[in-house]
Amino acid sequence: MKFCPQCGNDLVSVEIDGKPRQKCPSLSCDYVFWNNPTPVVAAIVEMDDAVVLIRNKGWPEKLFGLPSGFLEQGETPEHGILREVKEELGIEGSIEDFVGYYSFFEQNQLILAFHVKGQGEITMGDELAEIKLVHIERLRPKPFGTGLALLDWLKRRKGRHGVSP
């Protein structure tokens, strides 16, 4: 961010609480650009012993993740994830469990992940390039982004089914 959104002055770099921040230099304006993480909701959508993985347009051909999106103003995480499931997959979902929260520093995001049971016939949303259903036993999540939530969910699931994680 280069300009103050409140008064239009050029922002300057100052140290606040030991960190460099962009601040408006005007004495009549107290604007500071904090650059806080953006909340993102993600869904482990389970259907018929499989999990729905998606590839967004613009992602590399072999990179798949969980359906996810930004939390909107005035929206609870629970409402947001069910909206995203509907938008991206065209199906209804019901929340089974909150899986956890995950810092995704590379994108300055905080991911709130949910286990969602999906119902209906999947239709690909506008933002997606590809969808695939992967049987739970064949999932091989990567240790970053939404893959961390999937790893935790798989560990818990194995523990509940009497198999050591």
N, C-alpha and C positions, 0 to 999 in steps of 0.2 A: 504494500500500500504506500502510495506516494503523497497523497493529499488528505488533509483533514476532512472527513465527511460532514462535519458540523459547520466549519467556517471556511474551508477551501484553502487554508494556508499549507505550504509545504511542510511535511512532517520532518522532524529531526530525530536523530538517534541519541537517546539518553540512557543512562544506567538507572534502572529501577529494581530494587530488591536483588541487586547483583547480576541482573540480566540486561542486555541491550534491548530497548523497546523503541518503537516509533511513537513520538509524542508531538502534539501541536505546541509550537513555541509561544503562541499568543497567551498573554496573561489573563485574558477574559475567557479562555477556552481550556477545559481540563481534559480534552480527549487523549486517550492512550490506546494504541492498537495492541491488544494483548495477544493476539494470534492463538487463541485457545483452540483445543481440538474440537472437531466437528463430530457430533453424535451420529452414528450409523447403526442401523438395525440389520441383522442378518438372520436367515432362517435355514435350519437343517430340516428340509422338507422331506418327510418320510412317506413313501407310498409303496405298498406291497413289498416289504423287505428290501427296498431300494431307497437311495437318497438322490434327489434331483440336484444335478450340478449344471451350472450355466457358464457360457462364455459370452461376455459382452462384446459388442462391436468395437473394434480397435484393439482388443486383447490379442496376444500371440495365439496361434492356432492350437497349441497344446495346453494353454492355461485355462483351467476351469476353477470356479469358486462357487460359493453359495449365493442364492438370491439375496440381494441386499440393497439398501438405499438410505438416503439421508432422512433423518427424523425431521418432520415438518413442524412449523410453529403451531403450538396449541395441541399437539398430538402426543399421546402417551406412547412409549415404546411398543406396548402390546398392540395398540391400534395401528401404529406405523408398520410393524412387520406383517400384519395381516393385509394391509393395503399393498405393500410391496409384493407379497405372494400373489395377490390378485392381479396387479399390474404386469408383473413379469411372466407369470405362468398361466394366468387366466383361470385359476382354480380357487376354491374356498379352502381355508385352512382353520385348524383349531390348535391353539397353543397347548402343548403337553407340559412344557417345562422351560424355565429360564436356564440356559446353559452357563452363561458367564459374561464377563466383560473383558475386552482385550484391547490393549494399546497398540495402535498401528501407526507407529511414529513416522514411517516413510510417507504416509499420506496425511499426517496430522489429524488422525481420526481416533475416536473411541468406539469400538464395535460392541454392541449389545446383542448377544446371540441367543436365539430361541430354538427349541425343538418344536416343530410344527407338523401335525398330521395333515396331509393334503387329500382333498376329495375332488374328483371330477376328472375331466379330460384336459390335459395340458395343451395350451396354445401359446406360442412364443410371443412375448411382448416386443415392442418396437426397439428397445435398447439392446436386444440380444442377437447374437450371431448363431448360437447353437445351444441346444439343451441335450443332456443325456441323463438317463437313470442308471445308477451304478449300484449293484447289489451290495448290501452293507458289508459283507465279508470281503469284498474286492476293493473297498475304499482304501486309498493310500494318500492321506492328506499331507500337504506340505507344511512345514513348521513356520508359517508366516500368515499374516492376514486372517481370513476366515478359516484357514486350515487349522489354526490353533484351537478354535471352538470345536471343530469336527474331531480333532484328536481327543479333547476332553470328553466329548459326548461318547465317543467309541469306548474310552476307558471306563466310564460310568456304566455304559450299557453292558459291557462284558462283565463287570462286577455284579450287576443285578441278575445276570443270567448264570451265575455260578462259575464263571470262568475267570481266572485271575487275570488282571490287566497286563 
